[in-house]
């Protein structure tokens, strides 16, 4: 595996290729468990160097009130790719676990499918975590033995022995709108092997050593967790710089591209490459965030050397808040990184999995020269589910009938247009345990007690929570009993969104 410095050198040495397309290329980089306070341009007290993300924000727009659709992984990815909240799907809480089937139904319209129909080349390189149909030796399905989204190591552990790894893996990314896929699905789940399109690259013919981080299951020989992120970067750069028709990407000379890069960092296993160890002030977690920043820099450099940077919308964000572990032994307990004087949630309460802001308020940086004003900061409330409607507006792609039921077009905010009213009527938040919240203007109503996730506390008092985020962004004072009229209004709106099956008006198609 090439080290990062070698990849960057190759990028900078590459000659320019291609011409600008009439429609922009779109690159979405989705970090995994990176917090709002990890990036220096969001948190002046961050202990982690993030020069490339800071430069990206200086060249484009930084959103301060952007939210992942869920406080955990799989449901956020579902909503980003479909424009619809995942709690409308079969997954009402939690995430997908090893060997789970596909969460996105075949008939569900997707962002890459919409763009492919509009003439884009589409690729996903990284962590899928939305399920596959694994072929088994006895013809059964893994979810015949354990329900989708339910963790049971006693059942799931032995399922790896039933998988036939010589057969194609059905209903993965290349059946949901992507023309190309490369990744390891989930870095802490079996099989410990790379997947290209619908095939494993190598046979997982041995069990993962107990000493290696991750859930039990089969592994290919020589699997190294520290080489996963560099491998994704190498493949991403190769895709950007590929000549027309070059295998395995088979890009077309006259086609724009959509490249979705769901990273494996800084999620567990916290596995920074050797050259990043000790480069931050937040232990191994901070080092892995630093490597994530370098990944972004290498992607931007690849676009520039390919002559495509000015014609590309690049978005960087995270799938939820940080788990706040320090990365010791590739993980450690939530909250341990706080001992280093670094808070990935910045001023916000909670962490990954929680319904509080630390669970779902995330960095969101967008760069598009000539279209997005440089050095801009927006306080517009947006979410990842808005990408599908926004991209449709940018490209002129036709939103399929019934698609993107929770997706607003936030292009006016991206362009810095003056507005007298917010774009979104309201935004729904969701925790790992299925707790709901709804945000409208300065008010956030939480339908339940506590965090709904991993953070302890907050279980005493009234049956719900109401916070004035304009005056209390840290959610310290519960105003549930002081403003029953606001609680009633927001609770009714939340019920309307649930019952109607959408939170945007029917687009009439």
N, C-alpha and C positions, 0 to 999 in steps of 0.2 A: 504494500500500500504506500502511495506517495505521501510524504509529509506535506503539511499545508504550505510551507514556504516554496516547495517545488511546484505545487499546483499554481500558486500565485505567479511564479516566474513564467510558467507556461502561458498563463493568461496574458500577462503583459507583453510577452514576445509574439503572441499570435497576430497575424495580419488581419486587417479589417475585411469583413465579408458582407455580401448582401446589400440590399437597398432598403430604405424605409418603406414599410407597408402603409397603405391608406388607413388601416386600423392598427391601433397600438398593440404591441406585445404586452402581456400582463404576467407579472411574476408575483406570487403570493408566498411569502416566507412565514411559516407558522412555527414559532418556538414552542417548546413543550415545558410547561410549568415555570415559565419565566415571569417574574413579578413586575408590577408597575414600578417599584422602587429599585429595580436592578439596573436600570439604564440611567446613565449619569445626567442626560438632559431632562429626565423626569425627577431626579432625586440628587440634589447637590451633595448629599451626605453618603452617596453610594460608595462602597469600597471596591468597586469593580470598574476597570477601564473599559469603556465602550466607545472608542473613537469613531468607528465606522457608522454606528447608529446615530451618534451625535452629529456627524457630518451629513448623514442622510436627512436628519431633522432640519439641519441648517439649509439644505438644498430643497426641502419640501415642506410638508405640514405635519405637525405633531398634534394628535388629538388627546385631550386631557380627560375626557369622559366617555371613553370607548369601553365596550363590555363584550366579553365572551358570552355566547348564548347559554352556557352552563358553567358551573364551577369545576367541572371535570372534563375528561378527554373525549371519549367517543361521542357524547351528545353535541359537543361543540363542533366537532368535525362534520357530523351529520348536518347541522344547521348551516355551517359555512358552505357546504357543497350543494345544499338543496334550497336554501332560503326559507326553511321551515323549522320551527323549534322541534327538537328531538322528542320532547315529552308528548308530542302528537303521534309518535311512532310506537312500536312495541316496547321501547326502552323507557320506562317510567322513572327509573332511578338507576344509580350505579353506572358502570361502564361495561363494555364487552370484555370477556375473559378468554383464556386460551381455548381455541378450537370452536368458538362461537360462530354461528352462521352470519350471513350478511344482514346488516341493519337497514341499508337502503334498498327498498323494494325495486324490482326491475322496472316497474312502470312509473316510478317517481322521477320527474324531471330533475336534472342536475345542472350545475353551473358548467362543468366541462362538456356535458352533452349539448347544452345550448350553444356553446362556443364552437364545438365541432360542427354543428349544423350550420353555423355562420361562416365556416371556412377556416377555422383555426386548427393548427396542430396542437394537440394537448398531451401533457405529460405530468405524471405524479412521481416524484422521487423523494422517498422518505418513509415515515411512519404512517401506515394506513389506519389501523385500529378501528375498522368498520366492518370486520368480519369477512369470512370466505366460506364457500362450501367445500370442505375438505373431503376428498375421496377416502373411503374406508375399506378395509379388507373384507368386511362382512356385509357391506352395502347399507349399513345403518348410518344415521347422522349423529354427530356429537350431541346435538341438542335433543335427541331422543332420550339421552341419559341424564342431562342436566339442563334446566331452563336457561335461555339466553339471558345474560346479565346477572346470573346468580353465581357467586363464588363458592366453590366447594372443592378444596384441594384433593380430598380423598377420591372424588369422582373424576375431576379433571386431570389429575396427575397421570393415571393409567390410560387416559384416552389417547395419548401420544403413541401408544403401542398398537392402536387400531388403525392409524392413518397409513394410507398407501402413498408414500412420497414419490413414487415413480410416475404417478398420474398427474394430469393438469389440475390446478386448483381453480375451481369454478367460481363465478360470480364475484370476482374481485374488481379492482379499479378499471381494468380494460373492458369490463362490461357495464360500467357506470359512467362512461363518457370520456375516459382517458385512452389515448392511442398508445401510450407507453407507460410502463410502471417499472420502477426499481426501488427496492427497499428491503427492510427486514421485518416488516409488519409492525411488531412491537418489540423494543429491544430487551425487555425483561420477561418476555413470554417465549415459549417454544413455538415453532422450531427455531433454533439458533442457526440461521442460515439466511442468505440473501435470496430474494425472489425477483425474477425478471419476468414481467408480464404475468403469465399464469404457471410458471415453472420454477421450481427450486434450483438454485445454482449449487449443486452438490447434494449429496445424500446424507441426511441426518441419521447416521447409523450408530450413534453412541449416546449414552445419557450425559446430560450436562453434569460436570463435577459438582459435588455438593458445595465446595468452597467457592465456586463461581456465582456471582450475583444473579438472581432471577428465579422464576418459578421452575419447578422440575419439569424435565422433558428432553426430547432428543436434540442433538447438536451435530453439526458437521465437524470434521476433524480440524483442529487448529483455530477454532472460533476465538476472536479477541474483541472484547467489548470496546476497547479504546480505538479500534479501527473502523467502527461503524460510521461515525460522523464524517471522518475524512473520506470514506468510500462514497458517501452521499454527495459530498462536495465535488469530488472528482467526476462523478456521473453528471451532476448538474452543470458543471463547466463544459463538459463534453457535449451535452445537449445544446447549450447556448451557442457553442462554436461549431456545431456539426455542419458539414457541407450538405447541400441538398442530396437526398437519397442515401446518405451515409448510414450504414447499419450501426446500431440496432434501432436508431430513432426514425429514420426514413422521413425526415422533414422535407417539405416541399419548398421550392425556391421562392414561390410567390405567396406563401401563406404566413400570416402572423402566428405567434404561438402563445399558448397559455401554459405556464409552468408553475405547478403547485409544489412547494417544498415544505412539507411537514417534517420538521427536524425531530431528532431524538434527544435534543438537549434543551435545557439542563435537567431533564427528568432523570430519575433513577433508571439504570445505573449511572451515577455521576462518574464519568469516565473520560476526563480530559486527556488529550494527547500529551506525550512527555514534554513537548516544547511549551506547553501552557501551565504546567504545574508550578505553583508558587508565583504566578504573575498577578494575582489579585490579593486583596486584603480580606477576603471572605472564604478562606480555605478552599477545598476542592470544588465546592459549589460555585464560588466566585470564579475560579479558574475555568470552569466549564462554560459559564456565562461569557467570559472573555473569549473563549474559543467560538462560541456562537456568534459574537460580534465579528470575529475574523471571518467566519463563514459568509456573513452578509457582505463584508468588504470584498471578498473574492468573487462573489456573484456579481456585484456591481462592476468590478474590474473586468470580468468576462464580458458583460454587456457592452462596456466601453470599447474593449478591444475588438469586439464583433461589429462595432459601428451601430449598435442598437440602443445605447443608453438613452438617447434623446427621444426615442420612439417607444419607450417602455414605461408603463405604469408599474412601479415596484411598491409593494405593501409589505411591511413587517409588523407582526403582532404576535400574541401568545394565545394558547388555547384555554388558559385559565390562570389564576394566581399561582404563586410559588408555594411549594410544600415546606419551604423554610428550613430544610435540613442542610447540614454543612458539608455533606458528601463524604464524610469519613467512612471507609469501607464501602464506598459507592452509594451510600445512603445516609444512615443515622436517623435519629428521631426528628419529627417535625419541631421546628423552633430552635434547633441547635445552632443555626447560623447567626442567630441574634447575639450570641456570645462574642462575636467578632465585631460588634458595633455596626452591623449591617442589617437593615430591615427591608426585605424584598417587597413588603406591602407598603413601604413608606409611611404615610400618616394614616393609612386606612386599616380598619379593624378586620381581623380574621386572616385566613390563608386559603390556599387551594381547598376545594370541596365545600367551603362555607357559603352561606347566603349573604353574609356581610361583604362589603366592598372588596376586601382583600382576596375574596374568592374569585371575582369575575371582572373587576376593573383592571384593564391591561394596557400596556403600551400599544399604540397604533400610529405608525409613521408611514406616510405616503409621499412618494417622489415621482414626479412626471414633468420633466422640463417643458416650460412653455404653457403648461396647463394648470399646474398647481403652484401657487405663489411660494417663493423660497422664504424660509425662515418664519413661516406662518404657524400660529397656534390656534386651535379651534376648541371651544368648549361645547360643541354640539354633541348631544347624546347619540351615539351610533353603536352598532353591533355587527358581528361577523355575518349574521344572517342577511345584512343589507348588501353584501357583495353582489349577489345574483341580480337584483334589480338595478343596482348601480352600474354593473358591467354591461347589462343590456342597454342602458341609456348611453353609455360611452361608445359601444360598438354598433349600435343599431340592431343587435341580435333580437330575435323574436322570443319573448318569454312564452314557453309552452302553456297551453291551457291548464289551469289549476296549479300552476307552479308558484313557488316562492311566496307562500301564504303569509309570511311574517317579514318580508323583505321590503325595505323602503329604498328609494333612489336617493342616495346622499351625495350625488355628484355636485349639487350646488354648494354643499359644505366643503367638498374637496377643492373646488375652484375659488373658495373664499368669497362667495357672493353674499352680500348683505341680506339679512332676513329679519323679519319682525316676529316670526313665530317658529317654534322648533319643527324640524322635519318629521320626527316620529311623534305620533300621538302619545304613546307610552311604550315602555320596554319591560319585558318579563324576564326575571332572573330565576335560576333553578339550581338547587344544591345537589350534592351527591345522594342524599337520602330522599330526594324528591320534594323538598320544601320549596314553595313558590314565594316570589316577591314581585312587586310591580312598581316601576318608577315612572313618575309623571312630573315634569318640572322639578321643583326643589324637593318633592315629597317621595319617600320610598316606604311602601307598606309591605311588611313581611307577614305572611300568613302562618304564624307559628312562633314558638319560643326557641331561644337559643340560636346556635349557628347553623343548624341543619346539616352540619358537617363534622369537621375534626376538632375545632376549637371548643374548649370547655367553657362553661359559664353562660349566663344570660337566660337561665331556665326559670328564674323566679319572676314574679310579677304577672302582668296581664297576659292574656292568651295570644296576643299578637304584638307586633312591633311597628312603630311609625317613627321615621327619622326625617328631620329637616336637613338635607344634605348641603343646602346653601350655607347654613349657619353652623352645622354640626357634621362636617364631612367624615369625622371619625366615628360617627354613630355611637356617641356616648350617652345620649339622653333619649329615652323612649317616651314619645309623646302620644302613645296609643290612647290613653285615657283622657288626655287633654284635648284631643281633636277627633271626637267620634264621627263628625260629619265627613272629615277627610278619609278616615278609615272606611266608612260605609261607601263612599264614592269610588275609592280605589278597589275595594273588594268587589264591588259590582262590576267594574270594568274588567277586572281579572276574570271573573266568572263569564263575562261576555266573550272574552277572547278564547277561553277554554271551550265554551259551548258552541261558538260559531265556527270553529275550526280554522280561524284566520285572525290576524290582527291588522291586516291592511284591507282596504276596500277591494271587493271583487273587481278585477280588471276587465270584466265583461267579455272574456274569451272562453 
